[in-house]
Amino acid sequence: MNKLMFSLLSLPLSLVAMAVTPPDTKLYNESYRPQYHFTPAHRWIGDPCGLVKHDGKYIGYSWGAAETVDLIHWRELNDHAIKGVPAGIATFTGSVVVDRNNTAGYGDDAMIAAFTSFDEKSKKQSQSIAFSHDGGVTFDYYDLNPVIDIWSTEFRDPTVIWDDTTGKWIMLVAKALEKKVAFYRSDDLKHWEWLSDFGPMGDSERSWECPDMFKVPVEGSDERRWVLVVSVNWAREQYFVGDFDGTRFIPDLPDSAPRYVDSGLDYYASRVFQDYDNSAGDVYTLGWVNTWDYAQAAPSRWGKGVWSIPRRLSLYAASDGMRLRQRPVEALKSLRKSPVTVNKKLRAGVCDLPAVSAMGNVYELDAEITIDRGSGDAAGLNLCCGDGRKVVVSYDSESQYLTVDRRNVADVVLPQFDRIAFDRVPMKDNRVRLRILVDRSTIEIFANDGEQVFTLLTYPGDTQTGVEIFSLRGRSRVELTAWPLKSVH
């Protein structure tokens, strides 16, 4: 979490809600409000914090608390979970652990939050903790905070994990403008010893924030590898696959080009759900659907901010080493209504899909585009069409690049919003598969079974619900299935 939101965080939450919520708002049906993504009733929501699975529930913070049993239907618990914070201190991004063995002295299975304390007067950032005795609904501020203080204004976003190998707590903290992740260890969550710094490496242009480190299953094996994720340049995330020896993170490919978690325009500050139920199964993550260039200018009336659909992570072996695969959580399928199918050879030009347009920008679409190599064709979909505006999702068979153009979709003017996202998505047997989730003002595209993901905000007008398919030269075929999705509200 960076200093661009200091002014908003310095206001009481009640005043923020009053400032953005007119009295005639119809809750959960406002313009732009996603219908199957988590958004709070009325407030700012930023980086996902403290994501844990415990006692059969998933809990997330920002720092208001919310819980879910299926990662789709959320129940908001409060708008400010950390109590007793001194005047002049703001609580920034952090994490939560379950202290199974009472190492901190608050009892077995007490939940402990670690977060950045921001001193509004000096601008100093240090790391603090708070403890919970009500299952993580609220936390009490530790009276001897901070627990780590290096007297820096750019030192933030702690993630704490338990390292089974050393039997110690490990904390990762971003040294933002140094483009480093600092590693610390502790026996009791209160006294910390510095271990090492990782970085700069990969994308080190401007800043590093919101580090997370976790083990991910390797497809086709019983192996699990460490992955380190760091948010960069206040705009996107990069990741490294490697090993953690209890002191240092050692990347497999220290000299490789940056590997990005998401190729879109609005995915940031993700964290995984730490599993304290001994499920030993899938790894789920979610991120903040936004970018700091225009986050505070969002036209949403209920508040500002959206969390992504939770994603299941795995690693697969590519020609250039291990890479992340991301798939939407399976529970999303429970929201599907009756499907619409299309299977046709495309003519040159544009073809309307009225049955999908009728779904009102709340749908899931699974499309397979077949284009013969050497045909010189490009094909794709126009989404959120209407009033002369649209998002263009286009695949070029020669370059094998997927391009998402949202320069002319929003029905409001936002600073630096008119942008294009693109990345190479290799064809497989002359095909590319796109699983697309459209939810009012968000689009998430999972290409080739989650090998690449494109996440972006759109802010179309209420009448911009049209969907079209197109081909440049008429040498493509599209097979697709679309499902309208039920609202979770």
N, C-alpha and C positions, 0 to 999 in steps of 0.2 A: 504494500500500500504506500503510495507516494504522496509528496507534499502538495500535489495539486488539489487534494480534497481536504486540506486543513481547514479552509474556511467553512465548508459544510459540516465537518465533524465538530467544529467548535460550537455549533448551535445545539440547543436541546432538541432531542428527537421530536418532541411535540411540536416545536416551531417549524422544523423541517416539513413535517406532515401537513401542517396548516398552510405552509407556503405553496405546496404543490397539489393540494387536494381541495377542489371547490366543493361546496356543500351539497351539490346536486349529483355528485359522482355515483354511478351505480357500480358497486363493488364487484370486481372481477370481470366486468364486461366493458371496461373502458376501452377507448380506441388504443390500438397497439398492444393491449394486454395479452401475453401468451396464455393459451388455454391448457397446455399440458407441460409447461415448464414451471419451476418454482419461482414465484414472485411474492414478496411480502404484501400484506394488506395495504399498508401506507407507510413507507419509509424508504430511505436509501438502503440498497444492498450492494455490497462490494465483494471483495475476495472471499471465497469460501474458506472458513476457518474451522479447525477442530473437528474434522470429519472422522467419526468413529462409528463402529458397529459394536453395540454392547446391549446385553439382555434382550436380544432379538430385535432391536431397533437400530436404525441408522439416525445419527444426530449430526446436525450441521449448524454453524454459527456465522454471524457477520456483524457485530457480536450478539445480535438478537438470536434466539434459539429456535430451531424447527426440527421436527422428527418425522420419520417415515418408516413403514415396515416393508415397503416394496420398491422404494426409490422413485416412485411416481406420484403417489398421493401423500402430500406433506401436510403436517399440522403445525402451525406457527405457535410457539409457546410464549414468547415475549419479545420485546424489541430491544432489551438491554440486559444481558445475562450476568455481567460482571458487576457486583455491588461493592460499594465502599471505596470507589476510586477517588483519590484526593482531587480537590479543586485544581484546575490548571493542568491536569493530566488527561490525555486522550488514549484510548485503547485501540491499537492498530492490529494488523494481521497477526495470526498465530496458529496454535494447534492445541489439541487436547489429548491427554493420555489417561488410561485407567491404571491406577497404582495398585496392582494386584497384591503386592507383598508389603504394603504400608511403608515403603521406603521414605516417604515424606512425613510420616507421623500423623496423618489424618485418617487412618483406618484402612483396612483391607478394601480394595476396590473403590477407594475414593477417586473421583475424577479431578484431574489437575489441568488447568489451562495455562499455557505459556504464550505470551503475547508481547508486542512492543509497546512500551510506555512512551508516549510522546509528550515532552514538556513544552507546553504552548508558549512559555516565556523565553526559554533558552533555545528552543528548537532541538534539544538533545533527544536522541532515541536510545533507549536501553531496554533490556529484556526483564520481564516481570512474570510472576505466577499468581494464580488464584485457585482456590480449592472448593469443591462442591460436595455436599452431603445429601443432595436431593436428586441424584441420578443425572446431574448435568443440566438441570433446568436453570439454576443460578449458581454463581461462584462468589466467594468472598475474597477480596483483595488481601494478599499477604502483606503484613504490616512492616516487613523488613525489605520490601522491594526497593530498588531493582536487584535481581540476582546476578545479572551480568551488565557491566557498564564500562565501556571503553571511551566514554566522553566523545561521542561522535554524533553528528547530525544525519548520518547516512548509514545506519546500522539497524537492520529491521527484519521482521517476518520470520520468527523462529518456528522450526518444525522439530518436535521431540519424538524420538522413537526409542524402543527398547532393543538393545543388541544382545541376542542370545549368546553369541560367541564370547563376549567379554563380561556379560552380566552387569552391564552399565547402561545408564540413560545416555543417549547421544542427542545433542542439539545442533542443528544447522541454522546459521544466521547469515543473511546477505550483508556483505560490505558493498553497498550498492554502487558507488561511483568508482570503487577499486575493481569492480567486476570480479568479486571473489565470494566464495562461500566458506565461512569459518565453521570449523567443527569443534565442539566442546563435549566433555563427558562429566557425569555426576553419579554419585551413589544415592542422593536424596532429593534431587530436583531443586535444591536450594543453593548448593555450593558447586561451582563449575570450574573445570580445568580446560584451558585451551589445548587442542590437539594438533590442528593443522589448518591450512587454507588451501582451497582448490580454486584454480583460475588465476588470471583470465584464460579463456579457451573458447574456441568456436566463435560465436557471435559476441563480440566484446566492444561494440561500437559506443554505447552510451551508458547503460546501467544494467545491473542484475538485481532481481527481487524474488521474493516468495519461493525459496528453495524447498524441494521435497525429495525424499529418497525412500525407495521401497523395493521389494523384490517382486518380480513379475514372472509368471510361468512361461517356459519356452515350449512352443508348440511341438508336438510329436515326441516329447521327452518328459521325464520327471524332474528336470532341472528348473531352478528358479534363479534369475540373474538380477543383480542390483541395477536400478535405473535412477539417475539423478536428473531432476527437472528443475530448470530455473527460468523465470520470466525475464525477458530482455527488452530493453529500450522502451519500456512502458507500453508495449504494443503486442508482443507475441512470446512464445515459449520455445526454448531449445532443450534437447535431452541428450544424455550420455548413458551408454550401457557400459558396465564395468564391474569392478569388485570393490568391496569395502573390507579393510583388514582390521577394523576396530579403531583405527587412527586416521587413515587416509582413504579417499576415494581414488581408485586407479582406473581411468577410462580405457576401454579396449582400443580406441582409435583416437589418440590425442591430436593427431594432425589432420583429421578429416574435416570436410566442409561442415558447417552447422547443420544439424538435423532438427527440424522443427516439429513440434507436436501437432500443430494445425496450420494449414496453408491458407486459411481464410483471413478475414480482416478483424475479427472480434472474438478472440479466445485468449484468456489471460488468467494467471494466478491460480491454476488448478491445483488440487490436492487429492490424494487418495483417501478412501475410508480405511483407517486402521482397524483391523478385525480383532476384537478382544473376546469374541465368542468361540475362538478356536475352530472356526469353520474350515480353515486351511484350504480355501477354495479360490473363487474368483476374486480378482482385484478390480475395484470400481473407483472411478475418478469423476469429478465434475469441475468445471471452470466457470469463470465470470465471463458472461457474454457482453463485452464492451471493450473500448479502447480509450485511453486517457485523453486523446485529442478532442473528443466530443462527449465524454461520459456525462459531464454535468449539464450539457445542453440537451439531453434527451427530452423529447416532447411528451413523454408519458405523464399522465395526470395522477396516477396513484402514488408515485414515487419514482425512483430511478434504479435501474439495475435488474438483471435477469441471470439466473444460473442455468447452465447448459443441461441437456439431458445427460444423466449419468452414463458413463461409458465403461465397458469391460475391456481391460487391457490384457494383451499377450505379446510375446515376442516371436517373430518368425525370422528364419534365416534367409537373407537376401544375398545377392552376389557381392555386396559390399559390407557384409556384416549383419549383426542383429538389428532389426528395426521394430518399432512399435506398431501393433495393430489395435485399432479402436472400433468397438461395435456398440451400438445403442443397447441399453439394458433390456433384457428379454421382456420384462413386465410391460414395456411400452406396447407390446402386441395385444395386451388385454384391452386396450382402448379402441381397437379397430372395429369399425362398422362394416357394412357390406361393401365388397370391393368392386372396382371398375377396371376392366382390362382393355388393352389396346394392343394390336399386333398388326403392323402394316409396313409396307414398303413406302418410303417417303418420296414424294415428288419434290422437285426444286421449289422452294418457297415455304410458306407457313401454313400450318393446319391447326385449327382450334380444337380444344378438348373441353367441350361444354360440361360434360359430366364431372370432370375434375374441377373445373372452375366453380361449379355449384357447391363445392366443399368449403368455400369461404376462407381460404388460407389457413385451414386447420386440418392438415392431412399428412399422410406418409405415402411416398411414391417410390416404387422400385422399378427402375428402368434399365434395360440392356440395349445398348446401341451397337449395331454391327455395321462396320464400314470397311470395304475392301481396301487394303493397302495399295497405294498407287493410284487410287481413284481421284485423289485431290479433293475429297469431300470433307465438309465439316457439318456436324449436326448437333442438335441439342434441344433445350427447352427454354421458353420464355415464361417466367413466373411473375406473379403479382402484377399482371397486366391490367391496364385501364387508364383512362384519362391521358393517354399518350406516354405513359410511364411503364417500366418493366425492369426485371432482373434477367439478364441473358446468361444462361449456362451453356457454354459452347465447347464441343470437343473437336479438335483438328486431327485428322487421321495421319497427316504427314509429320507434323511436329510432335504428335501425341501429347499435346498440352491441353489441359482443361482450364478454361478461362471463365471466371465469374465476374460479370460487369454489372455493378449496381450504381453506376454514375447517374442514372435517370430513373430512380424508383421512389425515393422519399417524397412525400407531399408537403414536406417542410424543408426549410433551408437550415442545414447544420454545418458548422465549420469543419472543413477537411473531410467531409463524408463521402464525396464523389470519387470513388476509388474502384480499381480493378484488382482482383486476386487471380493468381495463376500458378500452376505447377505442372510438372510432367507426370502424367499418369499412363504408364505403359499399357498398350493393348494386350489382350490375351486371346489368341485365336480370332483376331480381327474384331474383338469385342471389348467394350468398356461398360462396367456396371456401376450405376449410381443409385444409392439409396438416399432419398432426399426427405428431410423432415421440415415442413413448413408450419410455422406456428405464429400467425398474425404478423409480428415484426421480426421474427428470427427465421433463419434458414441454416440447417446443418446438412452437409452433403458428405456421405461416406462412400468413397470411391473404391472399387475393386475390393469389396468386403473389408473395408476399414483400413486399407493400406495407406490411404491419405484421407484427410478430413478437411473440409472448408466450412468455417462457421462465420456467419455475418448477420448484422442487423440490417433491416430494410426500411421500416416505418412507412409502409404504403398507406394510401388513403383507404377508407372503409369500402369503397367500390372497386378497388384494385384487386380483384380476385381471379382474373383470367389466367388460363394456362394454355400454352401453345407448344407444339413441336415443330421443328424446322429442319431443312436440309439445304445446303448451299447448292449442290449439283444434282440432287435427286438420286444419289447412289448409296443410300443408307436405309437400314431397317431399324425400327424401334419396337420392342416388346415391353410393355409396362403394365404394372398393377398399381392402383392407387386406392387407399382406404381413407375415408373421413375418420377422424379420431374424436372420441368423446372428450369433453372437458373434464378436468380433475376437480373442478370447483363445485 
